[in-house]
Amino acid sequence: MVSGMNAFSFLAVPFFIFSGELMLHGGIADRILRFAQATVGHFRGGFGMANVVACTLFGGVSGSPTADTSAMGGVVIPLKATAPPKRST
């Protein structure tokens, strides 16, 4: 049972989360989100689409959905909580 815990995959998950946190505090997550908002933010539902585009780009950069969730969630959730809803005409 102890030999199964020495697998590389068990060590990779904390390092992917750590890399996501480094990218979050380094500012790359904000830049990716601003790029995504500039690309699709003007459409109806643009913030949600920008979130999807930013997560796709960030997942490609980091190579891990775990790092993507920890970093982009730290950026997008506070923005969504403070942003007022837009009225559609």
N, CA, C and O of each residue as an XYZ file, in Angstrom:
356
protein
N       0.816     -1.188      0.000
C       0.000      0.000      0.000
C       0.867      1.263      0.000
O       0.510      2.257     -0.633
N       1.970      1.232      0.684
C       2.852      2.386      0.742
C       3.517      2.621     -0.615
O       3.742      3.769     -0.998
N       3.828      1.568     -1.332
C       4.485      1.735     -2.628
C       3.571      2.402     -3.646
O       4.060      3.053     -4.569
N       2.262      2.258     -3.503
C       1.329      2.932     -4.398
C       1.286      4.435     -4.197
O       0.917      5.171     -5.112
N       1.660      4.902     -3.010
C       1.661      6.330     -2.717
C       2.879      7.046     -3.290
O       2.925      8.277     -3.278
N       3.850      6.316     -3.785
C       5.040      6.917     -4.368
C       4.868      7.230     -5.842
O       5.846      7.533     -6.525
N       3.656      7.164     -6.342
C       3.408      7.413     -7.755
C       3.619      8.897     -8.070
O       3.348      9.769     -7.245
N       4.103      9.154     -9.268
C       4.367     10.522     -9.700
C       3.083     11.338     -9.788
O       3.102     12.542     -9.529
N       1.973     10.710    -10.145
C       0.725     11.454    -10.310
C       0.228     12.051     -9.000
O      -0.427     13.093     -9.014
N       0.520     11.425     -7.883
C       0.121     11.992     -6.598
C       0.945     13.240     -6.267
O       0.462     14.131     -5.568
N       2.154     13.310     -6.753
C       2.976     14.484     -6.535
C       2.654     15.596     -7.523
O       2.891     16.767     -7.227
N       2.125     15.256     -8.679
C       1.875     16.250     -9.717
C       0.723     17.179     -9.364
O       0.780     18.363     -9.698
N      -0.312     16.692     -8.708
C      -1.497     17.501     -8.431
C      -1.161     18.718     -7.568
O      -1.560     19.823     -7.938
N      -0.457     18.588     -6.446
C      -0.127     19.802     -5.677
C       0.762     20.781     -6.451
O       0.641     21.994     -6.282
N       1.647     20.259     -7.294
C       2.497     21.153     -8.069
C       1.711     21.884     -9.143
O       2.023     23.037     -9.440
N       0.704     21.256     -9.737
C      -0.158     21.942    -10.697
C      -0.965     23.031    -10.000
O      -1.128     24.119    -10.552
N      -1.465     22.765     -8.815
C      -2.197     23.788     -8.066
C      -1.263     24.938     -7.711
O      -1.644     26.105     -7.806
N      -0.057     24.615     -7.310
C       0.932     25.646     -6.989
C       1.268     26.493     -8.213
O       1.409     27.711     -8.101
N       1.397     25.862     -9.378
C       1.692     26.632    -10.592
C       0.521     27.541    -10.951
O       0.733     28.659    -11.423
N      -0.705     27.081    -10.735
C      -1.865     27.935    -10.969
C      -1.893     29.133    -10.045
O      -2.242     30.238    -10.461
N      -1.525     28.916     -8.785
C      -1.476     30.029     -7.837
C      -0.365     31.011     -8.195
O      -0.539     32.220     -8.045
N       0.775     30.506     -8.668
C       1.847     31.398     -9.118
C       1.405     32.246    -10.300
O       1.712     33.436    -10.366
N       0.685     31.636    -11.230
C       0.199     32.388    -12.387
C      -0.858     33.403    -11.970
O      -0.936     34.490    -12.543
N      -1.665     33.057    -10.985
C      -2.681     33.987    -10.489
C      -2.014     35.209     -9.871
O      -2.361     36.341    -10.209
N      -1.070     34.995     -8.977
C      -0.427     36.110     -8.298
C       0.592     36.820     -9.174
O       0.966     37.956     -8.883
N       1.042     36.182    -10.229
C       1.949     36.816    -11.175
C       1.241     37.733    -12.154
O       1.887     38.557    -12.801
N      -0.085     37.607    -12.278
C      -0.851     38.497    -13.132
C      -1.236     37.932    -14.479
O      -1.977     38.580    -15.218
N      -0.763     36.748    -14.828
C      -1.092     36.215    -16.142
C      -2.569     35.840    -16.243
O      -3.151     35.902    -17.326
N      -3.171     35.456    -15.136
C      -4.595     35.115    -15.168
C      -5.434     36.348    -15.475
O      -6.402     36.255    -16.230
N      -5.088     37.500    -14.908
C      -5.798     38.743    -15.213
C      -5.636     39.124    -16.675
O      -6.593     39.558    -17.316
N      -4.446     38.966    -17.198
C      -4.202     39.315    -18.608
C      -4.967     38.409    -19.555
O      -5.506     38.866    -20.563
N      -5.015     37.137    -19.235
C      -5.771     36.210    -20.078
C      -7.254     36.549    -20.032
O      -7.925     36.511    -21.063
N      -7.776     36.879    -18.856
C      -9.188     37.235    -18.742
C      -9.487     38.539    -19.474
O     -10.527     38.645    -20.124
N      -8.611     39.527    -19.388
C      -8.825     40.779    -20.131
C      -8.811     40.543    -21.634
O      -9.602     41.140    -22.363
N      -7.915     39.675    -22.105
C      -7.884     39.333    -23.526
C      -9.173     38.649    -23.951
O      -9.724     38.957    -25.007
N      -9.653     37.727    -23.138
C     -10.886     37.016    -23.461
C     -12.079     37.963    -23.450
O     -12.972     37.833    -24.287
N     -12.112     38.910    -22.521
C     -13.211     39.874    -22.494
C     -13.146     40.801    -23.696
O     -14.189     41.196    -24.218
N     -11.959     41.156    -24.147
C     -11.838     41.986    -25.337
C     -12.266     41.229    -26.587
O     -12.740     41.827    -27.553
N     -12.098     39.914    -26.563
C     -12.443     39.109    -27.730
C     -13.942     38.841    -27.829
O     -14.534     39.053    -28.887
N     -14.563     38.380    -26.751
C     -15.974     37.980    -26.806
C     -16.851     38.709    -25.799
O     -18.035     38.392    -25.692
N     -16.322     39.662    -25.068
C     -17.076     40.321    -24.014
C     -18.205     41.196    -24.498
O     -19.117     41.496    -23.726
N     -18.180     41.619    -25.748
C     -19.224     42.505    -26.253
C     -20.488     41.752    -26.681
O     -21.516     42.383    -26.929
N     -20.435     40.443    -26.771
C     -21.619     39.657    -27.108
C     -22.536     39.542    -25.890
O     -22.131     39.796    -24.756
N     -23.790     39.151    -26.163
C     -24.714     38.892    -25.057
C     -24.204     37.672    -24.284
O     -23.872     36.650    -24.884
N     -24.143     37.780    -22.973
C     -23.561     36.713    -22.165
C     -22.054     36.685    -22.270
O     -21.429     35.638    -22.101
N     -21.468     37.841    -22.552
C     -20.041     37.925    -22.831
C     -19.148     37.565    -21.668
O     -18.055     37.034    -21.869
N     -19.595     37.846    -20.437
C     -18.746     37.515    -19.296
C     -18.608     36.012    -19.140
O     -17.523     35.515    -18.839
N     -19.693     35.288    -19.340
C     -19.631     33.825    -19.274
C     -18.774     33.248    -20.392
O     -17.980     32.333    -20.174
N     -18.949     33.799    -21.601
C     -18.128     33.328    -22.721
C     -16.661     33.682    -22.518
O     -15.775     32.902    -22.867
N     -16.406     34.861    -21.952
C     -15.023     35.245    -21.674
C     -14.408     34.306    -20.640
O     -13.220     33.989    -20.714
N     -15.209     33.864    -19.685
C     -14.727     32.902    -18.692
C     -14.336     31.594    -19.365
O     -13.294     31.022    -19.047
N     -15.158     31.117    -20.287
C     -14.854     29.867    -20.984
C     -13.599     30.011    -21.836
O     -12.742     29.127    -21.832
N     -13.483     31.124    -22.568
C     -12.298     31.349    -23.404
C     -11.046     31.464    -22.536
O     -10.004     30.896    -22.866
N     -11.147     32.197    -21.429
C      -9.992     32.355    -20.550
C      -9.577     31.018    -19.938
O      -8.385     30.729    -19.833
N     -10.549     30.203    -19.536
C     -10.219     28.890    -18.970
C      -9.582     27.983    -20.012
O      -8.677     27.211    -19.696
N     -10.051     28.072    -21.252
C      -9.450     27.279    -22.323
C      -8.008     27.696    -22.564
O      -7.128     26.844    -22.689
N      -7.758     28.993    -22.629
C      -6.395     29.477    -22.835
C      -5.495     29.141    -21.648
O      -4.350     28.726    -21.823
N      -6.023     29.322    -20.450
C      -5.218     29.050    -19.261
C      -4.927     27.565    -19.119
O      -3.841     27.182    -18.684
N      -5.884     26.734    -19.480
C      -5.649     25.293    -19.448
C      -4.568     24.875    -20.429
O      -3.799     23.951    -20.163
N      -4.513     25.563    -21.570
C      -3.456     25.284    -22.535
C      -2.093     25.717    -22.040
O      -1.089     25.060    -22.318
N      -2.049     26.822    -21.307
C      -0.775     27.322    -20.783
C      -0.275     26.433    -19.651
O       0.893     26.044    -19.625
N      -1.170     26.115    -18.712
C      -0.724     25.378    -17.532
C      -0.688     23.876    -17.765
O       0.127     23.180    -17.160
N      -1.554     23.365    -18.629
C      -1.582     21.929    -18.891
C      -2.361     21.141    -17.872
O      -2.294     19.912    -17.862
N      -3.100     21.813    -17.013
C      -3.809     21.117    -15.956
C      -5.143     21.792    -15.669
O      -5.186     23.002    -15.447
N      -6.226     21.031    -15.669
C      -7.509     21.636    -15.292
C      -7.565     21.998    -13.807
O      -8.329     22.883    -13.421
N      -6.786     21.343    -12.987
C      -6.755     21.666    -11.557
C      -6.145     23.038    -11.333
O      -6.675     23.832    -10.555
N      -5.044     23.324    -12.001
C      -4.429     24.644    -11.897
C      -5.334     25.709    -12.499
O      -5.399     26.831    -11.997
N      -6.026     25.362    -13.565
C      -6.960     26.279    -14.211
C      -8.075     26.664    -13.259
O      -8.426     27.840    -13.163
N      -8.633     25.703    -12.561
C      -9.724     25.975    -11.623
C      -9.262     26.841    -10.467
O      -9.968     27.766    -10.065
N      -8.094     26.555     -9.930
C      -7.630     27.322     -8.771
C      -7.269     28.756     -9.156
O      -7.530     29.679     -8.385
N      -6.683     28.956    -10.313
C      -6.249     30.300    -10.688
C      -7.377     31.134    -11.268
O      -7.585     32.266    -10.833
N      -8.112     30.605    -12.238
C      -9.170     31.394    -12.873
C     -10.349     31.595    -11.926
O     -11.025     32.621    -11.997
N     -10.603     30.638    -11.048
C     -11.654     30.832    -10.060
C     -11.322     31.974     -9.124
O     -12.212     32.718     -8.711
N     -10.062     32.120     -8.788
C      -9.638     33.222     -7.930
C      -9.780     34.577     -8.583
O      -9.857     35.588     -7.884
N      -9.818     34.630     -9.903
C      -9.975     35.887    -10.626
C     -11.441     36.149    -10.965
O     -11.945     37.251    -10.747
N     -12.119     35.142    -11.495
C     -13.454     35.339    -12.050
C     -14.526     35.446    -10.966
O     -15.431     36.271    -11.093
N     -14.455     34.660     -9.929
C     -15.509     34.661     -8.903
C     -15.631     36.025     -8.211
O     -16.753     36.508     -8.062
N     -14.548     36.667     -7.784
C     -14.720     38.005     -7.191
C     -15.244     39.036     -8.195
O     -16.027     39.910     -7.823
N     -14.826     38.945     -9.455
C     -15.328     39.883    -10.455
C     -16.819     39.705    -10.696
O     -17.553     40.686    -10.817
N     -17.261     38.480    -10.763
C     -18.670     38.216    -10.998
C     -19.510     38.642     -9.798
O     -20.638     39.103     -9.971
N     -18.986     38.499     -8.605
C     -19.742     38.875     -7.410
C     -19.906     40.375     -7.294
O     -20.917     40.834     -6.760
N     -18.941     41.164     -7.777
C     -19.011     42.617     -7.644
C     -19.579     43.306     -8.868
O     -19.997     44.460     -8.780
N     -19.607     42.627    -10.011
C     -20.091     43.270    -11.240
C     -21.615     43.371    -11.234
O     -22.301     42.386    -10.959
N     -22.137     44.532    -11.530
C     -23.597     44.635    -11.602
C     -24.110     43.949    -12.868
O     -23.417     43.955    -13.886
N     -25.290     43.366    -12.830
C     -25.814     42.721    -14.030
C     -26.171     43.756    -15.090
O     -26.683     44.831    -14.776
N     -25.899     43.422    -16.337
C     -26.207     44.319    -17.444
C     -27.634     44.076    -17.914
O     -28.078     42.932    -18.009
N     -28.330     45.128    -18.199
C     -29.682     45.017    -18.722
C     -29.614     44.891    -20.236
O     -28.939     45.679    -20.897
N     -30.301     43.920    -20.777
C     -30.345     43.771    -22.229
C     -31.514     44.584    -22.765
O     -32.550     44.698    -22.110
N     -31.351     45.137    -23.931
C     -32.411     45.968    -24.522
C     -33.211     45.220    -25.532
O     -34.139     45.776    -26.119
